[in-house]
Amino acid sequence: MKFLTFIFSLLLTSQAFAHADHALGDGALHMLYHAVFWALFAVVAVKAFTYFKAKKKQNSK
């Protein structure tokens, strides 16, 4: 349950930081930053899913 709470808080935290970025501006570079961030987020989520699925399968043997 702590893990799910942690993941949920990460999702809410990333939304809380949604604001105009003064360093990158609001143009294409800012959108590229968001695309890279969410792509990395998706990679981590998939890796976590496969890790826990493999761990569950290993424990059931």
Biopython code that builds the backbone (N, CA, C, O; Angstrom):
import numpy as np
from Bio.PDB.StructureBuilder import StructureBuilder

atoms = [
    (1, "MET", "N", (0.820, -1.190, 0.000)),
    (1, "MET", "CA", (0.000, 0.000, 0.000)),
    (1, "MET", "C", (0.870, 1.263, 0.000)),
    (1, "MET", "O", (0.517, 2.276, -0.604)),
    (2, "LYS", "N", (2.008, 1.181, 0.687)),
    (2, "LYS", "CA", (2.911, 2.334, 0.700)),
    (2, "LYS", "C", (3.431, 2.629, -0.703)),
    (2, "LYS", "O", (3.592, 3.788, -1.085)),
    (3, "PHE", "N", (3.689, 1.571, -1.462)),
    (3, "PHE", "CA", (4.183, 1.751, -2.827)),
    (3, "PHE", "C", (3.147, 2.464, -3.690)),
    (3, "PHE", "O", (3.481, 3.384, -4.437)),
    (4, "LEU", "N", (1.895, 2.039, -3.584)),
    (4, "LEU", "CA", (0.836, 2.682, -4.371)),
    (4, "LEU", "C", (0.658, 4.136, -3.967)),
    (4, "LEU", "O", (0.435, 4.995, -4.820)),
    (5, "THR", "N", (0.754, 4.416, -2.679)),
    (5, "THR", "CA", (0.656, 5.796, -2.210)),
    (5, "THR", "C", (1.804, 6.627, -2.765)),
    (5, "THR", "O", (1.613, 7.780, -3.151)),
    (6, "PHE", "N", (2.984, 6.045, -2.802)),
    (6, "PHE", "CA", (4.152, 6.735, -3.340)),
    (6, "PHE", "C", (3.961, 7.069, -4.822)),
    (6, "PHE", "O", (4.224, 8.191, -5.254)),
    (7, "ILE", "N", (3.501, 6.083, -5.591)),
    (7, "ILE", "CA", (3.279, 6.305, -7.024)),
    (7, "ILE", "C", (2.207, 7.373, -7.237)),
    (7, "ILE", "O", (2.364, 8.253, -8.084)),
    (8, "PHE", "N", (1.123, 7.298, -6.472)),
    (8, "PHE", "CA", (0.046, 8.275, -6.584)),
    (8, "PHE", "C", (0.550, 9.683, -6.260)),
    (8, "PHE", "O", (0.183, 10.647, -6.932)),
    (9, "SER", "N", (1.390, 9.797, -5.229)),
    (9, "SER", "CA", (1.920, 11.118, -4.870)),
    (9, "SER", "C", (2.854, 11.659, -5.947)),
    (9, "SER", "O", (2.900, 12.868, -6.174)),
    (10, "LEU", "N", (3.597, 10.776, -6.613)),
    (10, "LEU", "CA", (4.455, 11.226, -7.717)),
    (10, "LEU", "C", (3.622, 11.806, -8.852)),
    (10, "LEU", "O", (3.989, 12.819, -9.447)),
    (11, "LEU", "N", (2.513, 11.164, -9.145)),
    (11, "LEU", "CA", (1.646, 11.665, -10.217)),
    (11, "LEU", "C", (1.085, 13.035, -9.861)),
    (11, "LEU", "O", (1.047, 13.930, -10.705)),
    (12, "LEU", "N", (0.650, 13.201, -8.622)),
    (12, "LEU", "CA", (0.100, 14.488, -8.209)),
    (12, "LEU", "C", (1.182, 15.556, -8.125)),
    (12, "LEU", "O", (0.926, 16.721, -8.429)),
    (13, "THR", "N", (2.376, 15.175, -7.718)),
    (13, "THR", "CA", (3.468, 16.139, -7.603)),
    (13, "THR", "C", (3.864, 16.679, -8.968)),
    (13, "THR", "O", (4.119, 17.874, -9.116)),
    (14, "SER", "N", (3.917, 15.809, -9.959)),
    (14, "SER", "CA", (4.293, 16.282, -11.296)),
    (14, "SER", "C", (3.248, 17.253, -11.833)),
    (14, "SER", "O", (3.590, 18.180, -12.568)),
    (15, "GLN", "N", (1.989, 17.058, -11.481)),
    (15, "GLN", "CA", (0.944, 17.979, -11.909)),
    (15, "GLN", "C", (1.035, 19.299, -11.155)),
    (15, "GLN", "O", (0.700, 20.351, -11.700)),
    (16, "ALA", "N", (1.485, 19.249, -9.910)),
    (16, "ALA", "CA", (1.583, 20.467, -9.111)),
    (16, "ALA", "C", (2.667, 21.399, -9.655)),
    (16, "ALA", "O", (2.584, 22.615, -9.484)),
    (17, "PHE", "N", (3.672, 20.837, -10.302)),
    (17, "PHE", "CA", (4.757, 21.652, -10.830)),
    (17, "PHE", "C", (4.468, 22.192, -12.229)),
    (17, "PHE", "O", (5.340, 22.802, -12.847)),
    (18, "ALA", "N", (3.272, 21.978, -12.726)),
    (18, "ALA", "CA", (2.920, 22.468, -14.064)),
    (18, "ALA", "C", (2.723, 23.978, -14.025)),
    (18, "ALA", "O", (1.725, 24.482, -13.510)),
    (19, "HIS", "N", (3.690, 24.676, -14.575)),
    (19, "HIS", "CA", (3.641, 26.135, -14.605)),
    (19, "HIS", "C", (4.516, 26.614, -15.765)),
    (19, "HIS", "O", (5.238, 25.827, -16.376)),
    (20, "ALA", "N", (4.444, 27.863, -16.049)),
    (20, "ALA", "CA", (5.288, 28.435, -17.103)),
    (20, "ALA", "C", (6.746, 28.345, -16.677)),
    (20, "ALA", "O", (7.118, 28.794, -15.593)),
    (21, "ASP", "N", (7.551, 27.771, -17.527)),
    (21, "ASP", "CA", (8.961, 27.590, -17.209)),
    (21, "ASP", "C", (9.740, 28.809, -17.700)),
    (21, "ASP", "O", (9.739, 29.113, -18.893)),
    (22, "HIS", "N", (10.389, 29.488, -16.799)),
    (22, "HIS", "CA", (11.113, 30.702, -17.153)),
    (22, "HIS", "C", (12.429, 30.393, -17.868)),
    (22, "HIS", "O", (12.898, 31.194, -18.677)),
    (23, "ALA", "N", (13.028, 29.231, -17.572)),
    (23, "ALA", "CA", (14.299, 28.889, -18.205)),
    (23, "ALA", "C", (14.098, 28.389, -19.638)),
    (23, "ALA", "O", (14.847, 28.768, -20.539)),
    (24, "LEU", "N", (13.091, 27.541, -19.847)),
    (24, "LEU", "CA", (12.874, 26.961, -21.168)),
    (24, "LEU", "C", (11.893, 27.743, -22.013)),
    (24, "LEU", "O", (11.863, 27.587, -23.234)),
    (25, "GLY", "N", (11.097, 28.575, -21.386)),
    (25, "GLY", "CA", (10.055, 29.280, -22.123)),
    (25, "GLY", "C", (8.862, 28.367, -22.343)),
    (25, "GLY", "O", (8.814, 27.264, -21.799)),
    (26, "ASP", "N", (7.913, 28.812, -23.125)),
    (26, "ASP", "CA", (6.722, 28.014, -23.388)),
    (26, "ASP", "C", (6.694, 27.471, -24.809)),
    (26, "ASP", "O", (5.627, 27.113, -25.307)),
    (27, "GLY", "N", (7.817, 27.406, -25.454)),
    (27, "GLY", "CA", (7.860, 26.973, -26.858)),
    (27, "GLY", "C", (8.138, 25.494, -27.018)),
    (27, "GLY", "O", (7.770, 24.677, -26.173)),
    (28, "ALA", "N", (8.793, 25.167, -28.117)),
    (28, "ALA", "CA", (9.052, 23.782, -28.499)),
    (28, "ALA", "C", (9.993, 23.089, -27.512)),
    (28, "ALA", "O", (9.840, 21.895, -27.255)),
    (29, "LEU", "N", (10.951, 23.810, -26.964)),
    (29, "LEU", "CA", (11.891, 23.202, -26.021)),
    (29, "LEU", "C", (11.167, 22.743, -24.758)),
    (29, "LEU", "O", (11.478, 21.688, -24.205)),
    (30, "HIS", "N", (10.214, 23.531, -24.313)),
    (30, "HIS", "CA", (9.428, 23.157, -23.146)),
    (30, "HIS", "C", (8.598, 21.903, -23.436)),
    (30, "HIS", "O", (8.505, 21.010, -22.593)),
    (31, "MET", "N", (8.006, 21.839, -24.609)),
    (31, "MET", "CA", (7.214, 20.662, -24.984)),
    (31, "MET", "C", (8.105, 19.432, -25.131)),
    (31, "MET", "O", (7.695, 18.327, -24.777)),
    (32, "LEU", "N", (9.317, 19.613, -25.648)),
    (32, "LEU", "CA", (10.266, 18.508, -25.750)),
    (32, "LEU", "C", (10.632, 17.997, -24.361)),
    (32, "LEU", "O", (10.721, 16.788, -24.147)),
    (33, "TYR", "N", (10.842, 18.908, -23.424)),
    (33, "TYR", "CA", (11.146, 18.528, -22.043)),
    (33, "TYR", "C", (10.018, 17.673, -21.472)),
    (33, "TYR", "O", (10.276, 16.649, -20.839)),
    (34, "HIS", "N", (8.776, 18.085, -21.692)),
    (34, "HIS", "CA", (7.640, 17.320, -21.178)),
    (34, "HIS", "C", (7.532, 15.959, -21.862)),
    (34, "HIS", "O", (7.205, 14.966, -21.211)),
    (35, "ALA", "N", (7.797, 15.903, -23.145)),
    (35, "ALA", "CA", (7.745, 14.636, -23.869)),
    (35, "ALA", "C", (8.794, 13.666, -23.337)),
    (35, "ALA", "O", (8.511, 12.484, -23.142)),
    (36, "VAL", "N", (9.997, 14.165, -23.104)),
    (36, "VAL", "CA", (11.065, 13.316, -22.562)),
    (36, "VAL", "C", (10.707, 12.863, -21.146)),
    (36, "VAL", "O", (10.915, 11.700, -20.800)),
    (37, "PHE", "N", (10.175, 13.766, -20.329)),
    (37, "PHE", "CA", (9.798, 13.420, -18.961)),
    (37, "PHE", "C", (8.763, 12.310, -18.947)),
    (37, "PHE", "O", (8.923, 11.331, -18.218)),
    (38, "TRP", "N", (7.704, 12.442, -19.738)),
    (38, "TRP", "CA", (6.647, 11.435, -19.726)),
    (38, "TRP", "C", (7.094, 10.150, -20.389)),
    (38, "TRP", "O", (6.603, 9.081, -20.026)),
    (39, "ALA", "N", (7.998, 10.209, -21.339)),
    (39, "ALA", "CA", (8.536, 8.989, -21.939)),
    (39, "ALA", "C", (9.358, 8.221, -20.906)),
    (39, "ALA", "O", (9.238, 7.000, -20.798)),
    (40, "LEU", "N", (10.184, 8.928, -20.152)),
    (40, "LEU", "CA", (10.951, 8.275, -19.094)),
    (40, "LEU", "C", (10.030, 7.720, -18.014)),
    (40, "LEU", "O", (10.279, 6.641, -17.476)),
    (41, "PHE", "N", (8.986, 8.444, -17.701)),
    (41, "PHE", "CA", (8.015, 7.971, -16.726)),
    (41, "PHE", "C", (7.381, 6.661, -17.193)),
    (41, "PHE", "O", (7.219, 5.727, -16.407)),
    (42, "ALA", "N", (7.022, 6.599, -18.481)),
    (42, "ALA", "CA", (6.418, 5.388, -19.033)),
    (42, "ALA", "C", (7.398, 4.221, -19.003)),
    (42, "ALA", "O", (7.006, 3.094, -18.699)),
    (43, "VAL", "N", (8.657, 4.473, -19.311)),
    (43, "VAL", "CA", (9.674, 3.420, -19.284)),
    (43, "VAL", "C", (9.825, 2.866, -17.868)),
    (43, "VAL", "O", (9.882, 1.651, -17.679)),
    (44, "VAL", "N", (9.890, 3.743, -16.885)),
    (44, "VAL", "CA", (10.021, 3.308, -15.501)),
    (44, "VAL", "C", (8.787, 2.516, -15.071)),
    (44, "VAL", "O", (8.917, 1.505, -14.382)),
    (45, "ALA", "N", (7.603, 2.957, -15.463)),
    (45, "ALA", "CA", (6.378, 2.250, -15.098)),
    (45, "ALA", "C", (6.349, 0.850, -15.713)),
    (45, "ALA", "O", (5.968, -0.110, -15.043)),
    (46, "VAL", "N", (6.745, 0.727, -16.974)),
    (46, "VAL", "CA", (6.763, -0.581, -17.633)),
    (46, "VAL", "C", (7.799, -1.490, -16.985)),
    (46, "VAL", "O", (7.528, -2.666, -16.741)),
    (47, "LYS", "N", (8.980, -0.952, -16.704)),
    (47, "LYS", "CA", (10.013, -1.753, -16.056)),
    (47, "LYS", "C", (9.565, -2.211, -14.674)),
    (47, "LYS", "O", (9.820, -3.355, -14.296)),
    (48, "ALA", "N", (8.909, -1.351, -13.920)),
    (48, "ALA", "CA", (8.411, -1.735, -12.594)),
    (48, "ALA", "C", (7.358, -2.823, -12.724)),
    (48, "ALA", "O", (7.354, -3.779, -11.948)),
    (49, "PHE", "N", (6.469, -2.686, -13.694)),
    (49, "PHE", "CA", (5.428, -3.690, -13.904)),
    (49, "PHE", "C", (6.044, -5.047, -14.235)),
    (49, "PHE", "O", (5.652, -6.061, -13.658)),
    (50, "THR", "N", (6.998, -5.073, -15.153)),
    (50, "THR", "CA", (7.619, -6.352, -15.522)),
    (50, "THR", "C", (8.433, -6.926, -14.369)),
    (50, "THR", "O", (8.472, -8.143, -14.188)),
    (51, "TYR", "N", (9.077, -6.074, -13.593)),
    (51, "TYR", "CA", (9.845, -6.545, -12.442)),
    (51, "TYR", "C", (8.935, -7.215, -11.417)),
    (51, "TYR", "O", (9.227, -8.315, -10.948)),
    (52, "PHE", "N", (7.834, -6.551, -11.070)),
    (52, "PHE", "CA", (6.938, -7.111, -10.064)),
    (52, "PHE", "C", (6.203, -8.341, -10.589)),
    (52, "PHE", "O", (5.896, -9.253, -9.822)),
    (53, "LYS", "N", (5.920, -8.373, -11.882)),
    (53, "LYS", "CA", (5.292, -9.552, -12.464)),
    (53, "LYS", "C", (6.247, -10.742, -12.406)),
    (53, "LYS", "O", (5.834, -11.848, -12.055)),
    (54, "ALA", "N", (7.508, -10.530, -12.744)),
    (54, "ALA", "CA", (8.510, -11.602, -12.687)),
    (54, "ALA", "C", (8.751, -12.034, -11.244)),
    (54, "ALA", "O", (8.919, -13.222, -10.969)),
    (55, "LYS", "N", (8.769, -11.084, -10.336)),
    (55, "LYS", "CA", (8.984, -11.406, -8.925)),
    (55, "LYS", "C", (7.825, -12.245, -8.384)),
    (55, "LYS", "O", (8.041, -13.193, -7.630)),
    (56, "LYS", "N", (6.609, -11.899, -8.768)),
    (56, "LYS", "CA", (5.440, -12.651, -8.329)),
    (56, "LYS", "C", (5.478, -14.062, -8.898)),
    (56, "LYS", "O", (5.154, -15.023, -8.201)),
    (57, "LYS", "N", (5.873, -14.191, -10.164)),
    (57, "LYS", "CA", (5.957, -15.497, -10.802)),
    (57, "LYS", "C", (7.036, -16.346, -10.140)),
    (57, "LYS", "O", (6.857, -17.550, -9.958)),
    (58, "GLN", "N", (8.155, -15.720, -9.780)),
    (58, "GLN", "CA", (9.255, -16.434, -9.138)),
    (58, "GLN", "C", (8.846, -16.903, -7.739)),
    (58, "GLN", "O", (9.215, -18.004, -7.331)),
    (59, "ASN", "N", (8.100, -16.096, -7.009)),
    (59, "ASN", "CA", (7.672, -16.464, -5.660)),
    (59, "ASN", "C", (6.617, -17.563, -5.668)),
    (59, "ASN", "O", (6.483, -18.298, -4.689)),
    (60, "SER", "N", (5.870, -17.684, -6.759)),
    (60, "SER", "CA", (4.830, -18.707, -6.823)),
    (60, "SER", "C", (5.386, -20.087, -7.163)),
    (60, "SER", "O", (4.664, -21.078, -7.054)),
    (61, "LYS", "N", (6.641, -20.175, -7.568)),
    (61, "LYS", "CA", (7.258, -21.472, -7.910)),
    (61, "LYS", "C", (7.591, -22.272, -6.688)),
    (61, "LYS", "O", (8.112, -23.382, -6.800)),
]
sb = StructureBuilder()
sb.init_structure("model")
sb.init_model(0)
sb.init_chain("A")
sb.init_seg("    ")
for serial, (resi, resn, name, xyz) in enumerate(atoms, 1):
    if name == "N":
        sb.init_residue(resn, " ", resi, " ")
    sb.init_atom(name, np.array(xyz, "f"), 0.0, 1.0, " ", f" {name:<3s}", serial, name[0])
structure = sb.get_structure()
